[in-house]
Amino acid sequence: MKKRRRTKLVYEGQYVAEVDVELIDMNKGWSPYLSLDDAYKLDDIRNALRQGDVKSAARLARIFTLTPIAV
């Protein structure tokens, strides 16, 4: 089993969260995959952003706003 750090992006509405997670590589199955804690962390961030709670999401990730350049 090998673990490696990666950055995942979570898009929700006008926000993007940059989240550091750990991917687990195994030589069998559906590898690589997230740990259960990291999967819950991504869900928590997505739910917080969906509810407009940027402060809670910012405790777990780096938050950015998306600004349209052209319509």
TARA-V743243 format. One record per backbone hydrogen bond with DSSP energy under -1.0 kcal/mol. NH is the residue of the N-H (numbers start at 0). CO is the residue of the C=O. If there is no record, write none. Layout:
<<NH & CO> <NH & CO>>
This chain:
<<1 & 24> <3 & 22> <5 & 20> <7 & 18> <9 & 16> <11 & 14> <14 & 11> <15 & 63> <16 & 9> <17 & 61> <18 & 7> <20 & 5> <22 & 3> <23 & 32> <24 & 1> <32 & 23> <38 & 34> <39 & 35> <40 & 36> <41 & 37> <42 & 38> <43 & 39> <44 & 40> <45 & 41> <46 & 42> <47 & 43> <48 & 44> <49 & 45> <50 & 46> <51 & 48> <52 & 47> <53 & 51> <56 & 52> <57 & 53> <59 & 56> <60 & 56> <61 & 17> <63 & 15> <65 & 13>>
